[in-house]
Amino acid sequence: MITSFLLKSLDRSIIAVVAILLGLSIAVPALNLLTAPDHPLHVPTYLVSLFGKYLTYALLALALDLVWGFCGILSLGHAAFFALGGYAMGMYLMRQIGARGSYGNPLLPDFMVFLNWKELPWFWQGFDMFWFAALMVVLVPGLLAFVFGWFAFRSRVNGVYLSIITQAMTYALLLAFFRNDMGFGGNNGLTDFKDVLGFNIQAPGTRAALFAASAVTLALCLVLTTAIVRSKYGKVLVAVRDAESRTRFLGYRVEHIKLFAFTVSAMMAGVAGALYVPQVGIINPGEFEPGNSIEVVIWTAVGGRGTLIGPIVGAILVNGGKSIFTAAFPEFWLFALGGLFVFVTLFLPKGVVGTVSAYLARRKAHRRAADADNARDALVAKPMAAE
């Protein structure tokens, strides 16, 4: 029943993107592991990790699109959910180091030994088990989003005010995680990972598997998000975006509708952060930077909010451009990013995917109109020919 519901919500464009992602999950690892380094189709290991990072960013942008594109909630705090998921995975990876750390302590991570901690904090308990860490990856961001949203939406905080308090939440977490006595590595964060699920995290095979996991997870989340927004609940979600007061007067509990979308979006962001950390090898408080949340908004706007596919395209395009331009013109990148956002706002308000979709829809409508005119002319011409 659930499978049928998910499949019925997909159209050809979503199916095509899912097929591309699943194809990449096989093709990229194969080109990395099965081809010689001098082969023209060989994909180097560093590019596998880089592409995997882009896919985690795409998942984060997709999570934002669920609340911004379909519910009208401009969250400037999604970097916090992303970072919390990353820290949960980082804690698991730190526990896997064991006695191989610089200080040889089988229980305490190196930074705790350096800071003269005597025992493992209670909130680190259980992170030596992958299933527990995976549960925390979705539970911690989801719980924070639920509590935050419960108070914010019940208080009917909307618009720019909601954006400001989500950014304030992110900044508060940034300051908290910078503190050494919080037990999360302070300014340096968590790094020097060795293994994930018993496999060497630096091995090409592990890197390829992490890329494949990122691609498959993005595909699954795209299917899930599509099913949500095209269900009956999704129609009410769009109604809340377009006319919140009218939707409330019709008897819907608007705060509950917003809360569900916000919580699911935060969980998706946490999963993106968990996939990000083992591929980049570090997680630190810098991931909570409010500027990171603003970048996610730019990715979504460039690709086209409210399109589902657009945020994926936008995240990959912008970050791909960032990798190229920061190497060629590092001092001009921020100006280019700001200019890109202004250009999209003024000339492509629907984003890249939204603009292309609108053009194709107009073209299809014109073709249908032309076919109808031709059919009408043919019907008129038949009686005249008979005479």
VEXZA-541716 format. One record per residue (C-alpha): residue number from 0; residue in three letters; x, y, z. Coordinates in steps of 0.2 Angstrom, whole numbers. Layout:
BEGIN
NODE/resi/resn/u/v/w
NODE/NUM/ALA/X/Y/Z
...
***
This chain:
BEGIN
NODE/resi/resn/u/v/w
NODE/0/MET/0/0/0
NODE/1/ILE/14/12/5
NODE/2/THR/24/7/-11
NODE/3/SER/9/10/-22
NODE/4/PHE/6/27/-14
NODE/5/LEU/24/32/-17
NODE/6/LEU/24/27/-35
NODE/7/LYS/7/35/-39
NODE/8/SER/15/52/-34
NODE/9/LEU/29/51/-46
NODE/10/ASP/29/59/-63
NODE/11/ARG/41/57/-77
NODE/12/SER/53/71/-72
NODE/13/ILE/55/64/-54
NODE/14/ILE/57/46/-61
NODE/15/ALA/70/52/-72
NODE/16/VAL/80/61/-58
NODE/17/VAL/78/46/-47
NODE/18/ALA/85/35/-61
NODE/19/ILE/100/46/-64
NODE/20/LEU/104/46/-46
NODE/21/LEU/103/27/-45
NODE/22/GLY/113/26/-61
NODE/23/LEU/126/37/-53
NODE/24/SER/127/27/-37
NODE/25/ILE/133/12/-48
NODE/26/ALA/143/21/-62
NODE/27/VAL/154/33/-52
NODE/28/PRO/160/19/-40
NODE/29/ALA/163/8/-54
NODE/30/LEU/173/20/-64
NODE/31/ASN/183/24/-48
NODE/32/LEU/186/6/-43
NODE/33/LEU/186/-4/-59
NODE/34/THR/196/7/-71
NODE/35/ALA/215/10/-71
NODE/36/PRO/221/28/-65
NODE/37/ASP/227/32/-83
NODE/38/HIS/210/27/-91
NODE/39/PRO/201/42/-98
NODE/40/LEU/185/37/-89
NODE/41/HIS/193/35/-72
NODE/42/VAL/185/45/-58
NODE/43/PRO/199/49/-45
NODE/44/THR/194/46/-27
NODE/45/TYR/195/64/-22
NODE/46/LEU/182/68/-35
NODE/47/VAL/171/54/-28
NODE/48/SER/171/62/-11
NODE/49/LEU/168/79/-19
NODE/50/PHE/153/73/-29
NODE/51/GLY/147/64/-13
NODE/52/LYS/148/81/-4
NODE/53/TYR/138/89/-17
NODE/54/LEU/124/76/-15
NODE/55/THR/123/79/3
NODE/56/TYR/121/98/0
NODE/57/ALA/107/93/-13
NODE/58/LEU/98/83/1
NODE/59/LEU/100/98/12
NODE/60/ALA/92/110/-1
NODE/61/LEU/78/97/-4
NODE/62/ALA/74/98/14
NODE/63/LEU/73/117/14
NODE/64/ASP/62/116/-1
NODE/65/LEU/49/106/8
NODE/66/VAL/46/120/21
NODE/67/TRP/50/135/10
NODE/68/GLY/44/130/-7
NODE/69/PHE/28/122/-1
NODE/70/CYS/24/129/16
NODE/71/GLY/31/147/14
NODE/72/ILE/43/145/30
NODE/73/LEU/59/153/25
NODE/74/SER/70/144/38
NODE/75/LEU/88/152/41
NODE/76/GLY/92/138/53
NODE/77/HIS/93/122/43
NODE/78/ALA/112/123/45
NODE/79/ALA/109/119/63
NODE/80/PHE/99/103/59
NODE/81/PHE/113/98/46
NODE/82/ALA/127/101/59
NODE/83/LEU/118/91/73
NODE/84/GLY/116/76/61
NODE/85/GLY/134/78/57
NODE/86/TYR/139/79/75
NODE/87/ALA/129/63/79
NODE/88/MET/139/54/66
NODE/89/GLY/155/62/71
NODE/90/MET/153/55/89
NODE/91/TYR/150/38/82
NODE/92/LEU/166/39/71
NODE/93/MET/176/46/86
NODE/94/ARG/171/31/97
NODE/95/GLN/177/19/83
NODE/96/ILE/195/26/85
NODE/97/GLY/197/18/102
NODE/98/ALA/215/16/107
NODE/99/ARG/222/21/90
NODE/100/GLY/221/39/95
NODE/101/SER/236/50/99
NODE/102/TYR/235/47/118
NODE/103/GLY/230/29/116
NODE/104/ASN/215/30/128
NODE/105/PRO/202/16/123
NODE/106/LEU/187/26/129
NODE/107/LEU/190/44/129
NODE/108/PRO/193/54/112
NODE/109/ASP/209/63/111
NODE/110/PHE/202/80/114
NODE/111/MET/195/74/131
NODE/112/VAL/211/67/136
NODE/113/PHE/220/83/132
NODE/114/LEU/207/93/142
NODE/115/ASN/209/81/156
NODE/116/TRP/192/74/156
NODE/117/LYS/191/59/168
NODE/118/GLU/176/50/161
NODE/119/LEU/165/49/146
NODE/120/PRO/150/61/147
NODE/121/TRP/133/53/148
NODE/122/PHE/128/60/131
NODE/123/TRP/142/51/123
NODE/124/GLN/135/34/129
NODE/125/GLY/129/23/116
NODE/126/PHE/138/31/101
NODE/127/ASP/149/16/100
NODE/128/MET/134/7/91
NODE/129/PHE/130/12/74
NODE/130/TRP/111/9/76
NODE/131/PHE/111/21/90
NODE/132/ALA/120/34/81
NODE/133/ALA/109/33/66
NODE/134/LEU/94/35/77
NODE/135/MET/101/51/85
NODE/136/VAL/105/57/67
NODE/137/VAL/86/59/64
NODE/138/LEU/80/60/82
NODE/139/VAL/90/75/88
NODE/140/PRO/87/87/74
NODE/141/GLY/69/81/73
NODE/142/LEU/66/84/92
NODE/143/LEU/74/101/91
NODE/144/ALA/63/106/76
NODE/145/PHE/47/99/85
NODE/146/VAL/50/109/101
NODE/147/PHE/55/125/92
NODE/148/GLY/41/123/79
NODE/149/TRP/28/119/93
NODE/150/PHE/31/136/102
NODE/151/ALA/34/146/86
NODE/152/PHE/19/140/76
NODE/153/ARG/7/140/91
NODE/154/SER/12/158/94
NODE/155/ARG/9/162/75
NODE/156/VAL/26/168/72
NODE/157/ASN/27/171/53
NODE/158/GLY/37/178/39
NODE/159/VAL/53/188/43
NODE/160/TYR/51/186/62
NODE/161/LEU/52/167/60
NODE/162/SER/67/168/49
NODE/163/ILE/76/179/62
NODE/164/ILE/72/167/77
NODE/165/THR/78/152/67
NODE/166/GLN/94/161/63
NODE/167/ALA/96/166/81
NODE/168/MET/94/147/86
NODE/169/THR/108/143/74
NODE/170/TYR/119/156/81
NODE/171/ALA/115/151/99
NODE/172/LEU/120/133/95
NODE/173/LEU/136/139/86
NODE/174/LEU/141/148/102
NODE/175/ALA/137/133/113
NODE/176/PHE/147/121/103
NODE/177/PHE/162/132/103
NODE/178/ARG/164/130/121
NODE/179/ASN/177/116/126
NODE/180/ASP/167/112/142
NODE/181/MET/152/106/131
NODE/182/GLY/161/90/127
NODE/183/PHE/160/91/108
NODE/184/GLY/178/96/104
NODE/185/GLY/176/115/105
NODE/186/ASN/183/125/91
NODE/187/ASN/192/110/83
NODE/188/GLY/177/99/83
NODE/189/LEU/178/81/79
NODE/190/THR/191/74/66
NODE/191/ASP/204/61/63
NODE/192/PHE/192/47/60
NODE/193/LYS/198/30/56
NODE/194/ASP/184/18/52
NODE/195/VAL/165/17/48
NODE/196/LEU/156/1/51
NODE/197/GLY/173/-8/52
NODE/198/PHE/180/-1/35
NODE/199/ASN/194/11/33
NODE/200/ILE/186/28/30
NODE/201/GLN/201/33/19
NODE/202/ALA/200/17/7
NODE/203/PRO/193/20/-10
NODE/204/GLY/180/7/-8
NODE/205/THR/173/15/7
NODE/206/ARG/173/32/-2
NODE/207/ALA/164/24/-16
NODE/208/ALA/151/16/-4
NODE/209/LEU/148/33/4
NODE/210/PHE/145/41/-12
NODE/211/ALA/133/27/-17
NODE/212/ALA/124/29/0
NODE/213/SER/122/48/-3
NODE/214/ALA/115/46/-20
NODE/215/VAL/103/32/-15
NODE/216/THR/97/42/0
NODE/217/LEU/94/58/-10
NODE/218/ALA/84/47/-22
NODE/219/LEU/74/40/-8
NODE/220/CYS/71/57/0
NODE/221/LEU/66/64/-17
NODE/222/VAL/53/51/-18
NODE/223/LEU/47/53/0
NODE/224/THR/46/72/-2
NODE/225/THR/36/70/-19
NODE/226/ALA/24/59/-10
NODE/227/ILE/21/71/4
NODE/228/VAL/18/87/-7
NODE/229/ARG/7/78/-19
NODE/230/SER/-4/70/-6
NODE/231/LYS/-20/77/1
NODE/232/TYR/-9/84/15
NODE/233/GLY/3/92/2
NODE/234/LYS/-12/102/-5
NODE/235/VAL/-16/109/12
NODE/236/LEU/2/113/14
NODE/237/VAL/2/123/-1
NODE/238/ALA/-15/131/5
NODE/239/VAL/-6/136/21
NODE/240/ARG/8/144/10
NODE/241/ASP/-4/154/-1
NODE/242/ALA/-18/159/11
NODE/243/GLU/-14/154/29
NODE/244/SER/-28/164/37
NODE/245/ARG/-41/157/25
NODE/246/THR/-35/139/28
NODE/247/ARG/-36/142/47
NODE/248/PHE/-54/149/45
NODE/249/LEU/-58/133/35
NODE/250/GLY/-55/123/51
NODE/251/TYR/-37/116/48
NODE/252/ARG/-25/116/62
NODE/253/VAL/-11/126/53
NODE/254/GLU/1/125/67
NODE/255/HIS/1/106/66
NODE/256/ILE/2/106/47
NODE/257/LYS/18/117/48
NODE/258/LEU/25/107/62
NODE/259/PHE/25/90/53
NODE/260/ALA/33/98/38
NODE/261/PHE/46/107/48
NODE/262/THR/51/91/58
NODE/263/VAL/52/80/43
NODE/264/SER/63/93/34
NODE/265/ALA/74/94/50
NODE/266/MET/76/75/50
NODE/267/MET/81/75/31
NODE/268/ALA/94/89/35
NODE/269/GLY/101/78/49
NODE/270/VAL/103/63/37
NODE/271/ALA/112/75/25
NODE/272/GLY/124/80/39
NODE/273/ALA/127/62/44
NODE/274/LEU/132/58/26
NODE/275/TYR/143/73/24
NODE/276/VAL/154/71/39
NODE/277/PRO/163/54/34
NODE/278/GLN/166/61/17
NODE/279/VAL/174/77/22
NODE/280/GLY/183/70/38
NODE/281/ILE/178/84/50
NODE/282/ILE/164/92/59
NODE/283/ASN/166/108/69
NODE/284/PRO/155/123/75
NODE/285/GLY/158/132/59
NODE/286/GLU/144/121/51
NODE/287/PHE/132/131/62
NODE/288/GLU/137/147/54
NODE/289/PRO/121/157/49
NODE/290/GLY/130/161/33
NODE/291/ASN/128/142/29
NODE/292/SER/109/143/31
NODE/293/ILE/109/158/19
NODE/294/GLU/119/148/6
NODE/295/VAL/106/134/6
NODE/296/VAL/93/147/3
NODE/297/ILE/103/153/-12
NODE/298/TRP/105/135/-19
NODE/299/THR/86/133/-18
NODE/300/ALA/82/149/-26
NODE/301/VAL/94/147/-40
NODE/302/GLY/87/130/-44
NODE/303/GLY/69/135/-41
NODE/304/ARG/60/133/-25
NODE/305/GLY/44/123/-25
NODE/306/THR/50/112/-39
NODE/307/LEU/59/98/-29
NODE/308/ILE/71/95/-43
NODE/309/GLY/77/113/-43
NODE/310/PRO/85/113/-26
NODE/311/ILE/95/98/-31
NODE/312/VAL/101/106/-47
NODE/313/GLY/104/122/-38
NODE/314/ALA/115/115/-25
NODE/315/ILE/125/105/-37
NODE/316/LEU/127/120/-49
NODE/317/VAL/132/133/-36
NODE/318/ASN/144/121/-26
NODE/319/GLY/152/115/-43
NODE/320/GLY/154/133/-48
NODE/321/LYS/161/137/-30
NODE/322/SER/174/123/-32
NODE/323/ILE/180/130/-49
NODE/324/PHE/179/149/-45
NODE/325/THR/187/148/-28
NODE/326/ALA/202/139/-35
NODE/327/ALA/203/152/-50
NODE/328/PHE/197/168/-42
NODE/329/PRO/196/165/-23
NODE/330/GLU/194/184/-19
NODE/331/PHE/179/186/-31
NODE/332/TRP/169/171/-26
NODE/333/LEU/158/179/-13
NODE/334/PHE/154/194/-25
NODE/335/ALA/150/181/-39
NODE/336/LEU/138/172/-27
NODE/337/GLY/129/188/-22
NODE/338/GLY/128/193/-40
NODE/339/LEU/121/176/-45
NODE/340/PHE/107/178/-31
NODE/341/VAL/103/195/-37
NODE/342/PHE/102/190/-55
NODE/343/VAL/91/175/-51
NODE/344/THR/79/186/-40
NODE/345/LEU/77/199/-54
NODE/346/PHE/77/189/-70
NODE/347/LEU/74/171/-65
NODE/348/PRO/62/172/-50
NODE/349/LYS/56/154/-53
NODE/350/GLY/74/148/-53
NODE/351/VAL/83/138/-67
NODE/352/VAL/71/123/-66
NODE/353/GLY/56/133/-63
NODE/354/THR/59/144/-78
NODE/355/VAL/63/129/-89
NODE/356/SER/47/121/-84
NODE/357/ALA/36/136/-87
NODE/358/TYR/44/138/-104
NODE/359/LEU/40/120/-108
NODE/360/ALA/22/121/-101
NODE/361/ARG/19/137/-112
NODE/362/ARG/26/128/-127
NODE/363/LYS/15/113/-124
NODE/364/ALA/0/124/-122
NODE/365/HIS/4/133/-139
NODE/366/ARG/6/117/-147
NODE/367/ARG/-11/111/-141
NODE/368/ALA/-19/127/-146
NODE/369/ALA/-12/125/-163
NODE/370/ASP/-18/107/-165
NODE/371/ALA/-35/113/-159
NODE/372/ASP/-35/127/-172
NODE/373/ASN/-30/115/-186
NODE/374/ALA/-43/102/-181
NODE/375/ARG/-56/116/-182
NODE/376/ASP/-50/122/-198
NODE/377/ALA/-51/104/-205
NODE/378/LEU/-69/102/-199
NODE/379/VAL/-74/119/-207
NODE/380/ALA/-65/114/-224
NODE/381/LYS/-75/97/-226
NODE/382/PRO/-92/105/-228
NODE/383/MET/-85/117/-240
NODE/384/ALA/-76/104/-251
NODE/385/ALA/-93/94/-251
NODE/386/GLU/-102/109/-259
***
